[in-house]
Amino acid sequence: MPGTPLSLLEREEIALALTEDRSTSWAEIARRVRRHPTTIMREVEANGGRARYRPAVAERRAGSQRCRPRQHRLRAPGALRDRVTTELRLGRSPEAIWADLVAEGVADRVCVESIYRAIFAGVLEVKATECLRSRRPRRRRRQARCESKRPGLPNIAARPDATNDRSELGHWEADQIIGANNRSSMLWLTERVTRYSIGVTMPEGYGRDAMLAGLVCGLDQIPPHLLRSITFDQGSEWACWETIAATYGIDVWFCDPHSPWQRGQIENLNRQWRWWFPRGMDLGAVGQADVDHAASIINGQRRRSLNYESPAALYAAAAVQ
């Protein structure tokens, strides 16, 4: 198994092979323990050579080298810990914080994974449920879901390659978040290439008429040359799709039933919006200015998928073309 440390039993097998014949080739020993010959050579030469190799001594040495006695860098009080904690409380993501540190040339910095580990380990003075978009106290693995198809709607499987591979601007994904007691909602649109997001308040709910009004409000903000298609899930609230397609002259695509993850970009961004507008919140009391403020923070963050450019900068450059 590549990358797996040698076990004590494997070291004993190596010692036995050397005891039987000190001139045994590395390849022969490797076949006995099912390892690469280079692994055997390095193991033996680092622990006394062919004549002095002892499995117990090699095991203790390997165990001591695996220990990492150094303290987590974010445990120690200092400017770096204070900055990371402050920016997490302001709603910035760990990756955005790291990207800013890199852009500013900060020498004493930590990677994104170190920030996540510090959060989940309770090292910082802010909890995962307070600063992360998912609000989960612990990490969890992603679960695969089965695909299913239903005829009658333009299916995402027929979406052109230019849309799927993000080689062309102007293809959007739409989603909504629901407020307390299902009485209010909020519409979000995201462009697939620049990852730029537009939010629209819908205090009257998410019925067909309300959704049509919200879509018109959001799509009217987009320059015509940046509006080519839009992708929905299978929710009944998108029943106005034919009106939207005819009005704006754009293509409309739908995910498979129960498969909203097929427009994964906007599903991922849903976590960010929920950080600003948590579940159970009365979205009818949220003003458009509040939504625009949240969108400015989300669009202003540098992202790895954009080579650490911000969606706002890329969208602004595309809009003037």
C-alpha positions as CSV (number, residue, x, y, z in Angstrom):
1,M,0.0,0.0,0.0
2,P,1.7,3.2,-1.1
3,G,2.2,5.7,1.6
4,T,1.5,3.3,4.4
5,P,4.4,3.1,7.0
6,L,6.1,-0.3,7.4
7,S,4.7,-2.4,10.2
8,L,6.7,-4.3,12.9
9,L,5.8,-7.6,11.2
10,E,7.2,-6.3,7.9
11,R,10.4,-5.1,9.6
12,E,10.8,-8.5,11.2
13,E,10.4,-10.2,7.8
14,I,13.1,-7.8,6.4
15,A,15.5,-8.8,9.3
16,L,14.8,-12.5,8.7
17,A,15.7,-12.1,5.0
18,L,18.9,-10.3,5.9
19,T,19.8,-13.0,8.5
20,E,19.4,-15.8,6.0
21,D,21.6,-14.0,3.4
22,R,23.2,-10.6,3.9
23,S,23.6,-10.2,0.1
24,T,19.9,-10.7,-0.7
25,S,18.8,-8.1,-3.2
26,W,16.4,-5.4,-2.3
27,A,14.0,-6.7,-5.0
28,E,13.9,-10.1,-3.5
29,I,13.1,-8.7,0.0
30,A,10.5,-6.4,-1.5
31,R,8.7,-9.4,-3.1
32,R,8.6,-11.1,0.3
33,V,7.0,-8.1,2.1
34,R,5.1,-6.8,-1.0
35,R,6.7,-3.4,-1.0
36,H,8.7,-1.4,-3.4
37,P,12.5,-2.1,-3.5
38,T,13.3,1.5,-2.9
39,T,11.3,1.4,0.3
40,I,13.3,-1.6,1.6
41,M,16.6,0.0,0.7
42,R,15.8,3.2,2.5
43,E,14.5,1.4,5.5
44,V,17.6,-0.7,5.9
45,E,20.2,1.9,5.2
46,A,18.5,4.4,7.6
47,N,18.7,1.8,10.4
48,G,22.2,0.5,10.5
49,G,22.6,-1.2,7.1
50,R,22.5,-4.8,6.2
51,A,24.8,-6.0,9.0
52,R,23.2,-4.0,11.9
53,Y,19.5,-3.8,11.0
54,R,17.2,-4.5,14.0
55,P,13.4,-4.5,13.5
56,A,12.6,-3.3,17.1
57,V,15.1,-0.4,17.0
58,A,13.8,0.6,13.5
59,E,10.2,0.5,14.8
60,R,11.0,2.7,17.8
61,R,12.8,5.2,15.5
62,A,9.9,5.3,13.1
63,G,7.5,6.0,15.9
64,S,9.5,8.8,17.3
65,Q,9.8,10.4,13.9
66,R,6.0,10.3,13.4
67,C,5.4,12.4,16.5
68,R,4.8,16.0,16.0
69,P,5.5,17.8,19.3
70,R,5.3,21.2,17.9
71,Q,2.3,23.3,18.9
72,H,-0.4,24.3,16.4
73,R,0.5,27.8,15.1
74,L,-3.0,29.1,15.7
75,R,-2.9,28.0,19.4
76,A,-0.3,30.5,20.3
77,P,-1.6,34.1,20.9
78,G,-0.5,36.5,18.4
79,A,-1.4,38.8,15.4
80,L,-2.1,35.8,13.1
81,R,-4.5,34.2,15.5
82,D,-6.3,37.5,16.2
83,R,-6.7,38.3,12.5
84,V,-8.0,34.8,11.6
85,T,-10.5,34.9,14.5
86,T,-11.7,38.4,13.7
87,E,-12.2,37.8,10.0
88,L,-14.1,34.5,10.7
89,R,-16.4,36.4,12.9
90,L,-17.0,38.9,10.1
91,G,-18.3,36.2,7.9
92,R,-15.2,35.5,5.7
93,S,-14.3,32.0,4.7
94,P,-11.1,30.3,5.6
95,E,-10.0,30.1,2.0
96,A,-10.7,33.8,1.5
97,I,-8.6,34.6,4.6
98,W,-5.7,32.5,3.3
99,A,-5.9,34.1,-0.1
100,D,-5.7,37.6,1.4
101,L,-2.6,36.5,3.5
102,V,-0.9,35.2,0.3
103,A,-1.8,38.3,-1.7
104,E,-0.4,40.6,1.0
105,G,2.8,38.5,1.2
106,V,2.4,37.7,4.9
107,A,5.3,35.4,5.7
108,D,3.9,34.0,8.9
109,R,0.7,32.4,7.6
110,V,-1.1,29.1,7.7
111,C,-2.9,27.1,5.0
112,V,-6.6,26.7,4.5
113,E,-6.6,23.2,6.0
114,S,-4.9,24.5,9.1
115,I,-7.6,27.1,9.6
116,Y,-10.3,24.5,9.2
117,R,-8.6,22.1,11.7
118,A,-8.2,24.9,14.2
119,I,-11.9,25.7,14.0
120,F,-13.0,22.2,14.4
121,A,-10.5,21.5,17.1
122,G,-11.7,24.5,19.1
123,V,-8.4,26.2,19.0
124,L,-9.8,29.6,18.1
125,E,-12.2,31.6,20.1
126,V,-15.0,31.1,17.5
127,K,-17.0,27.9,17.0
128,A,-17.6,26.2,13.7
129,T,-21.4,26.7,14.1
130,E,-20.7,30.5,14.3
131,C,-18.4,31.1,11.4
132,L,-18.7,28.3,8.8
133,R,-21.3,28.3,6.1
134,S,-22.5,24.8,6.8
135,R,-22.8,25.6,10.6
136,R,-21.9,22.0,11.3
137,P,-20.0,21.3,14.5
138,R,-18.1,18.4,12.8
139,R,-17.0,17.5,9.3
140,R,-18.9,14.9,7.4
141,R,-18.4,13.1,4.2
142,R,-20.4,13.8,1.0
143,Q,-22.9,11.2,0.1
144,A,-23.5,10.0,-3.4
145,R,-27.1,10.2,-4.7
146,C,-28.8,8.2,-7.5
147,E,-29.7,9.9,-10.7
148,S,-33.2,9.8,-12.1
149,K,-34.8,11.4,-15.2
150,R,-38.2,12.6,-16.1
151,P,-39.3,13.7,-19.6
152,G,-41.2,16.8,-20.4
153,L,-38.6,19.5,-19.4
154,P,-35.4,20.6,-21.1
155,N,-33.0,18.2,-19.4
156,I,-29.5,19.2,-18.2
157,A,-28.1,16.2,-20.1
158,A,-28.7,18.1,-23.3
159,R,-26.9,21.2,-22.1
160,P,-24.1,22.3,-24.6
161,D,-20.5,21.6,-23.9
162,A,-19.8,25.4,-23.8
163,T,-22.1,25.6,-20.8
164,N,-20.8,22.5,-19.0
165,D,-17.1,23.2,-19.4
166,R,-17.4,26.9,-18.5
167,S,-15.8,28.0,-21.8
168,E,-18.5,30.6,-22.5
169,L,-19.9,33.4,-20.3
170,G,-23.5,34.1,-19.7
171,H,-24.8,30.8,-18.3
172,W,-26.5,31.1,-14.9
173,E,-27.9,28.8,-12.2
174,A,-30.9,29.7,-10.0
175,D,-31.9,28.7,-6.5
176,Q,-33.9,30.0,-3.6
177,I,-33.8,29.9,0.1
178,I,-37.0,29.7,2.2
179,G,-37.8,31.8,5.2
180,A,-39.6,31.0,8.5
181,N,-42.8,29.0,8.2
182,N,-42.4,28.9,4.4
183,R,-43.9,32.4,4.1
184,S,-41.0,34.3,2.5
185,S,-38.1,33.5,0.3
186,M,-35.0,34.8,-1.4
187,L,-33.9,34.2,-5.0
188,W,-30.2,33.9,-6.0
189,L,-28.6,33.8,-9.4
190,T,-25.0,32.7,-10.1
191,E,-23.0,33.0,-13.3
192,R,-21.1,29.8,-14.0
193,V,-17.8,31.2,-15.3
194,T,-17.2,34.2,-13.0
195,R,-19.2,32.8,-10.0
196,Y,-20.9,36.2,-9.6
197,S,-24.1,36.1,-7.6
198,I,-27.2,38.3,-7.6
199,G,-29.7,38.2,-4.8
200,V,-33.4,39.3,-4.9
201,T,-35.8,39.5,-1.9
202,M,-39.2,37.9,-2.3
203,P,-41.2,38.8,0.8
204,E,-44.5,37.4,-0.7
205,G,-43.2,33.8,-0.9
206,Y,-42.2,31.6,-3.7
207,G,-45.3,30.9,-5.7
208,R,-45.4,31.1,-9.5
209,D,-46.2,34.8,-9.7
210,A,-43.8,35.8,-7.0
211,M,-41.0,33.7,-8.6
212,L,-41.7,35.2,-12.0
213,A,-41.4,38.7,-10.5
214,G,-38.2,37.8,-8.7
215,L,-36.6,36.3,-11.8
216,V,-37.5,39.3,-13.9
217,C,-36.0,41.6,-11.2
218,G,-32.8,39.6,-11.1
219,L,-32.4,38.9,-14.9
220,D,-33.0,42.6,-15.7
221,Q,-29.7,43.4,-13.9
222,I,-27.7,41.3,-16.2
223,P,-26.3,42.7,-19.5
224,P,-27.9,41.0,-22.5
225,H,-24.5,39.6,-23.8
226,L,-24.1,37.9,-20.4
227,L,-27.4,36.2,-20.4
228,R,-27.5,33.0,-22.6
229,S,-29.1,30.3,-20.4
230,I,-30.3,29.4,-16.9
231,T,-30.5,26.1,-15.1
232,F,-33.1,25.2,-12.4
233,D,-33.9,22.2,-10.3
234,Q,-37.2,20.4,-10.5
235,G,-39.1,22.6,-8.0
236,S,-42.6,23.6,-9.0
237,E,-41.8,27.2,-8.3
238,W,-40.0,27.3,-11.7
239,A,-43.3,26.7,-13.6
240,C,-42.8,30.1,-15.2
241,W,-39.8,28.9,-17.2
242,E,-41.4,29.1,-20.6
243,T,-42.3,32.8,-20.0
244,I,-38.7,33.5,-19.0
245,A,-37.3,31.7,-22.0
246,A,-39.6,33.5,-24.4
247,T,-39.1,36.9,-22.8
248,Y,-35.3,36.9,-22.7
249,G,-34.6,34.5,-25.6
250,I,-32.5,32.2,-23.5
251,D,-32.1,28.5,-23.1
252,V,-33.6,26.9,-19.9
253,W,-32.3,23.6,-18.4
254,F,-33.6,21.4,-15.6
255,C,-31.7,19.0,-13.3
256,D,-33.0,15.5,-12.9
257,P,-35.6,15.0,-10.2
258,H,-34.2,14.9,-6.7
259,S,-30.8,15.9,-8.1
260,P,-30.2,19.6,-7.3
261,W,-26.6,18.8,-6.9
262,Q,-26.2,18.7,-10.6
263,R,-26.0,22.5,-10.5
264,G,-23.4,22.1,-7.8
265,Q,-22.0,25.6,-8.0
266,I,-25.1,27.3,-6.6
267,E,-25.7,24.5,-4.1
268,N,-22.3,25.1,-2.7
269,L,-23.0,28.9,-2.5
270,N,-26.2,28.1,-0.6
271,R,-24.0,27.6,2.5
272,Q,-22.7,31.1,2.2
273,W,-26.1,32.7,1.9
274,R,-27.4,30.7,4.8
275,W,-24.6,32.1,7.0
276,W,-26.1,35.5,6.4
277,F,-29.7,34.4,6.4
278,P,-30.0,31.3,8.7
279,R,-32.8,28.8,8.5
280,G,-35.8,29.8,10.4
281,M,-35.2,33.5,9.8
282,D,-38.1,35.7,8.6
283,L,-36.8,36.7,5.2
284,G,-39.7,39.0,4.7
285,A,-38.0,41.4,7.1
286,V,-34.8,41.4,5.1
287,G,-34.4,44.5,2.9
288,Q,-32.8,44.5,-0.5
289,A,-29.9,46.6,0.9
290,D,-29.1,43.8,3.3
291,V,-29.0,41.2,0.5
292,D,-26.8,43.5,-1.6
293,H,-24.4,43.9,1.3
294,A,-24.1,40.1,1.7
295,A,-23.7,39.7,-2.1
296,S,-20.9,42.2,-2.1
297,I,-19.0,40.3,0.6
298,I,-19.5,37.0,-1.2
299,N,-18.6,38.4,-4.6
300,G,-15.6,40.2,-3.2
301,Q,-13.9,37.2,-1.9
302,R,-10.9,35.7,-3.8
303,R,-11.5,32.1,-4.8
304,R,-9.3,29.2,-5.6
305,S,-11.5,28.1,-8.6
306,L,-10.9,31.6,-10.1
307,N,-7.1,31.5,-9.6
308,Y,-7.7,33.7,-6.5
309,E,-9.5,36.4,-8.3
310,S,-12.8,37.7,-7.1
311,P,-16.1,37.1,-8.9
312,A,-16.8,40.9,-8.7
313,A,-13.6,41.8,-10.6
314,L,-14.2,39.1,-13.3
315,Y,-17.8,40.0,-13.8
316,A,-17.1,43.7,-14.0
317,A,-14.4,43.0,-16.7
318,A,-16.9,40.8,-18.6
319,A,-19.7,43.3,-18.4
320,V,-17.8,46.0,-20.2
321,Q,-16.8,43.8,-23.1
